[in-house]
Amino acid sequence: MHDSKGDYEKALDYYGRSLTICEELGDKAGMGYSLIGIGSVHDSKGDYDKALDYYDRSLAIDEELGDKSGMGASLNNIGIVHADKGDYEKALDYYGRSLTICEELGDKSGMGLSLNNIGTVRKNKGDYEKAAEHLEKSLNIQKEIGLKGLELETTTYLYITYKHLSKDYDVNEVNTLIKETENIEFDLNCALYELLEDESYLEAAYKQVQDNASAMDDELAKKFLSYPIPKAVVEAWEKVK
């Protein structure tokens, strides 16, 4: 809850206390869960290297326990961080491994997430045909199982690929999904600007990036602003202003 509210230091405190207890009890599964939580907070803070460290430790525990479901989640989390850093080939490798596990387990929710993430990376690489293929599959799964939370992201990235491929898409559907979504992160605001060409989304993304960077020390902020999406947001905003 503290992570979701943006109270990152409180979140780290509680996750750290949980991890300590799990270590004292030898509760490996609990340790893995706490490590993912800590990694998630560092990811939210934009400290991707620390996030990777904790996600890697969680993955090692999942592998030790033979926890396929946990492995799928950890692989996906690691892929997200590599994508955030612009290491797209590494991201695709981890997403692909996560997707394989989810398919083996029949985990449709995990499949929907992995396919979405593969599609977004393919779009960022400019591989629009493959991006559309994965995003369409993800969206179909989401609708089949009633998966919530991803629809705006998947639809936005899918329609960007359609835009590049000169295919028709429904702007009204995107606007409806925007109204139904409470929190839109800077990367999705950036994608919405690319799709809709509405500067209000770019402005929102720019403010979010600046807020994130201002909460970091100088070295981390410099690194964060060098990553592909924050860098693209700042450059696009400077052009329009």
BELJO-V654216 format. One record per residue. N is the residue number from 1. RES is the residue in one letter. SS is DSSP state (H for helix, E for strand, C for the rest). PHI is phi as a letter, one per 20 degrees, with the letter a starting at -180 (NA if undefined). NEAR is the number of other ideal C-beta (glycine too) atoms within 10 Angstrom. Layout:
n=N res=RES ss=SS phi=PHI near=NEAR
n=N res=RES ss=SS phi=PHI near=NEAR
//
This chain:
n=1 res=M ss=C phi=NA near=8
n=2 res=H ss=H phi=f near=15
n=3 res=D ss=H phi=f near=19
n=4 res=S ss=H phi=f near=10
n=5 res=K ss=H phi=e near=9
n=6 res=G ss=C phi=n near=13
n=7 res=D ss=C phi=e near=14
n=8 res=Y ss=H phi=f near=17
n=9 res=E ss=H phi=f near=9
n=10 res=K ss=H phi=f near=14
n=11 res=A ss=H phi=f near=21
n=12 res=L ss=H phi=f near=17
n=13 res=D ss=H phi=f near=12
n=14 res=Y ss=H phi=f near=17
n=15 res=Y ss=H phi=f near=22
n=16 res=G ss=H phi=f near=14
n=17 res=R ss=H phi=f near=11
n=18 res=S ss=H phi=f near=18
n=19 res=L ss=H phi=f near=21
n=20 res=T ss=H phi=f near=12
n=21 res=I ss=H phi=f near=13
n=22 res=C ss=H phi=f near=18
n=23 res=E ss=H phi=f near=13
n=24 res=E ss=H phi=f near=8
n=25 res=L ss=H phi=e near=10
n=26 res=G ss=C phi=m near=8
n=27 res=D ss=C phi=e near=15
n=28 res=K ss=H phi=f near=15
n=29 res=A ss=H phi=f near=13
n=30 res=G ss=H phi=f near=16
n=31 res=M ss=H phi=f near=21
n=32 res=G ss=H phi=f near=26
n=33 res=Y ss=H phi=f near=18
n=34 res=S ss=H phi=f near=23
n=35 res=L ss=H phi=f near=25
n=36 res=I ss=H phi=f near=22
n=37 res=G ss=H phi=f near=19
n=38 res=I ss=H phi=f near=24
n=39 res=G ss=H phi=f near=27
n=40 res=S ss=H phi=f near=20
n=41 res=V ss=H phi=f near=23
n=42 res=H ss=H phi=f near=20
n=43 res=D ss=H phi=f near=20
n=44 res=S ss=H phi=f near=16
n=45 res=K ss=C phi=f near=21
n=46 res=G ss=C phi=n near=21
n=47 res=D ss=C phi=e near=20
n=48 res=Y ss=H phi=f near=22
n=49 res=D ss=H phi=f near=11
n=50 res=K ss=H phi=f near=17
n=51 res=A ss=H phi=g near=25
n=52 res=L ss=H phi=f near=19
n=53 res=D ss=H phi=g near=16
n=54 res=Y ss=H phi=f near=24
n=55 res=Y ss=H phi=f near=27
n=56 res=D ss=H phi=f near=15
n=57 res=R ss=H phi=f near=18
n=58 res=S ss=H phi=f near=26
n=59 res=L ss=H phi=f near=23
n=60 res=A ss=H phi=f near=13
n=61 res=I ss=H phi=f near=20
n=62 res=D ss=H phi=g near=23
n=63 res=E ss=H phi=f near=14
n=64 res=E ss=H phi=f near=10
n=65 res=L ss=H phi=e near=14
n=66 res=G ss=C phi=m near=8
n=67 res=D ss=C phi=e near=18
n=68 res=K ss=H phi=f near=15
n=69 res=S ss=H phi=f near=13
n=70 res=G ss=H phi=f near=20
n=71 res=M ss=H phi=f near=22
n=72 res=G ss=H phi=g near=25
n=73 res=A ss=H phi=f near=24
n=74 res=S ss=H phi=f near=28
n=75 res=L ss=H phi=f near=25
n=76 res=N ss=H phi=f near=22
n=77 res=N ss=H phi=f near=22
n=78 res=I ss=H phi=f near=24
n=79 res=G ss=H phi=f near=27
n=80 res=I ss=H phi=f near=22
n=81 res=V ss=H phi=f near=25
n=82 res=H ss=H phi=f near=20
n=83 res=A ss=H phi=f near=25
n=84 res=D ss=H phi=f near=20
n=85 res=K ss=H phi=e near=19
n=86 res=G ss=C phi=n near=14
n=87 res=D ss=C phi=e near=18
n=88 res=Y ss=H phi=f near=18
n=89 res=E ss=H phi=f near=9
n=90 res=K ss=H phi=f near=16
n=91 res=A ss=H phi=g near=25
n=92 res=L ss=H phi=f near=18
n=93 res=D ss=H phi=f near=15
n=94 res=Y ss=H phi=f near=24
n=95 res=Y ss=H phi=f near=28
n=96 res=G ss=H phi=f near=14
n=97 res=R ss=H phi=f near=17
n=98 res=S ss=H phi=f near=26
n=99 res=L ss=H phi=f near=24
n=100 res=T ss=H phi=g near=14
n=101 res=I ss=H phi=f near=22
n=102 res=C ss=H phi=f near=25
n=103 res=E ss=H phi=f near=14
n=104 res=E ss=H phi=f near=10
n=105 res=L ss=H phi=e near=14
n=106 res=G ss=C phi=m near=8
n=107 res=D ss=C phi=e near=19
n=108 res=K ss=H phi=f near=15
n=109 res=S ss=H phi=f near=14
n=110 res=G ss=H phi=f near=21
n=111 res=M ss=H phi=f near=24
n=112 res=G ss=H phi=g near=25
n=113 res=L ss=H phi=f near=26
n=114 res=S ss=H phi=f near=29
n=115 res=L ss=H phi=f near=25
n=116 res=N ss=H phi=f near=25
n=117 res=N ss=H phi=f near=26
n=118 res=I ss=H phi=f near=25
n=119 res=G ss=H phi=f near=27
n=120 res=T ss=H phi=f near=29
n=121 res=V ss=H phi=f near=25
n=122 res=R ss=H phi=g near=23
n=123 res=K ss=H phi=f near=23
n=124 res=N ss=H phi=f near=20
n=125 res=K ss=C phi=e near=14
n=126 res=G ss=C phi=n near=9
n=127 res=D ss=C phi=e near=16
n=128 res=Y ss=H phi=f near=17
n=129 res=E ss=H phi=f near=10
n=130 res=K ss=H phi=f near=15
n=131 res=A ss=H phi=f near=24
n=132 res=A ss=H phi=f near=22
n=133 res=E ss=H phi=f near=17
n=134 res=H ss=H phi=f near=26
n=135 res=L ss=H phi=f near=27
n=136 res=E ss=H phi=f near=16
n=137 res=K ss=H phi=f near=18
n=138 res=S ss=H phi=f near=28
n=139 res=L ss=H phi=f near=21
n=140 res=N ss=H phi=f near=13
n=141 res=I ss=H phi=f near=21
n=142 res=Q ss=H phi=g near=23
n=143 res=K ss=H phi=f near=11
n=144 res=E ss=H phi=f near=10
n=145 res=I ss=H phi=d near=12
n=146 res=G ss=C phi=m near=7
n=147 res=L ss=C phi=f near=19
n=148 res=K ss=C phi=d near=8
n=149 res=G ss=C phi=o near=9
n=150 res=L ss=C phi=d near=18
n=151 res=E ss=H phi=f near=19
n=152 res=L ss=H phi=f near=20
n=153 res=E ss=H phi=f near=23
n=154 res=T ss=H phi=f near=27
n=155 res=T ss=H phi=f near=22
n=156 res=T ss=H phi=f near=24
n=157 res=Y ss=H phi=f near=28
n=158 res=L ss=H phi=f near=26
n=159 res=Y ss=H phi=f near=24
n=160 res=I ss=H phi=f near=23
n=161 res=T ss=H phi=f near=26
n=162 res=Y ss=H phi=f near=18
n=163 res=K ss=H phi=g near=16
n=164 res=H ss=H phi=f near=15
n=165 res=L ss=C phi=e near=12
n=166 res=S ss=C phi=l near=6
n=167 res=K ss=C phi=d near=12
n=168 res=D ss=C phi=f near=7
n=169 res=Y ss=C phi=b near=17
n=170 res=D ss=C phi=d near=11
n=171 res=V ss=H phi=f near=10
n=172 res=N ss=H phi=f near=8
n=173 res=E ss=H phi=f near=13
n=174 res=V ss=H phi=f near=17
n=175 res=N ss=H phi=f near=12
n=176 res=T ss=H phi=f near=13
n=177 res=L ss=H phi=f near=15
n=178 res=I ss=H phi=f near=16
n=179 res=K ss=H phi=f near=7
n=180 res=E ss=H phi=e near=9
n=181 res=T ss=C phi=d near=13
n=182 res=E ss=C phi=f near=4
n=183 res=N ss=C phi=d near=7
n=184 res=I ss=C phi=d near=18
n=185 res=E ss=C phi=f near=15
n=186 res=F ss=H phi=f near=21
n=187 res=D ss=H phi=f near=21
n=188 res=L ss=H phi=f near=21
n=189 res=N ss=H phi=f near=22
n=190 res=C ss=H phi=f near=23
n=191 res=A ss=H phi=f near=24
n=192 res=L ss=H phi=f near=25
n=193 res=Y ss=H phi=f near=22
n=194 res=E ss=H phi=f near=19
n=195 res=L ss=H phi=f near=21
n=196 res=L ss=H phi=e near=19
n=197 res=E ss=C phi=l near=10
n=198 res=D ss=C phi=d near=12
n=199 res=E ss=H phi=f near=14
n=200 res=S ss=H phi=f near=11
n=201 res=Y ss=H phi=f near=21
n=202 res=L ss=H phi=f near=23
n=203 res=E ss=H phi=f near=16
n=204 res=A ss=H phi=f near=20
n=205 res=A ss=H phi=f near=27
n=206 res=Y ss=H phi=f near=23
n=207 res=K ss=H phi=f near=14
n=208 res=Q ss=H phi=f near=18
n=209 res=V ss=H phi=f near=25
n=210 res=Q ss=H phi=f near=17
n=211 res=D ss=H phi=f near=11
n=212 res=N ss=H phi=f near=19
n=213 res=A ss=H phi=f near=18
n=214 res=S ss=H phi=f near=8
n=215 res=A ss=C phi=e near=14
n=216 res=M ss=C phi=d near=16
n=217 res=D ss=C phi=f near=8
n=218 res=D ss=H phi=g near=8
n=219 res=E ss=H phi=f near=8
n=220 res=L ss=H phi=f near=18
n=221 res=A ss=H phi=f near=17
n=222 res=K ss=H phi=f near=11
n=223 res=K ss=H phi=f near=17
n=224 res=F ss=H phi=g near=21
n=225 res=L ss=H phi=f near=17
n=226 res=S ss=H phi=e near=11
n=227 res=Y ss=C phi=f near=17
n=228 res=P ss=H phi=g near=15
n=229 res=I ss=H phi=f near=19
n=230 res=P ss=H phi=g near=25
n=231 res=K ss=H phi=f near=14
n=232 res=A ss=H phi=f near=16
n=233 res=V ss=H phi=f near=25
n=234 res=V ss=H phi=f near=16
n=235 res=E ss=H phi=f near=9
n=236 res=A ss=H phi=f near=17
n=237 res=W ss=H phi=f near=19
n=238 res=E ss=H phi=f near=9
n=239 res=K ss=H phi=f near=8
n=240 res=V ss=H phi=f near=10
n=241 res=K ss=C phi=d near=9
//
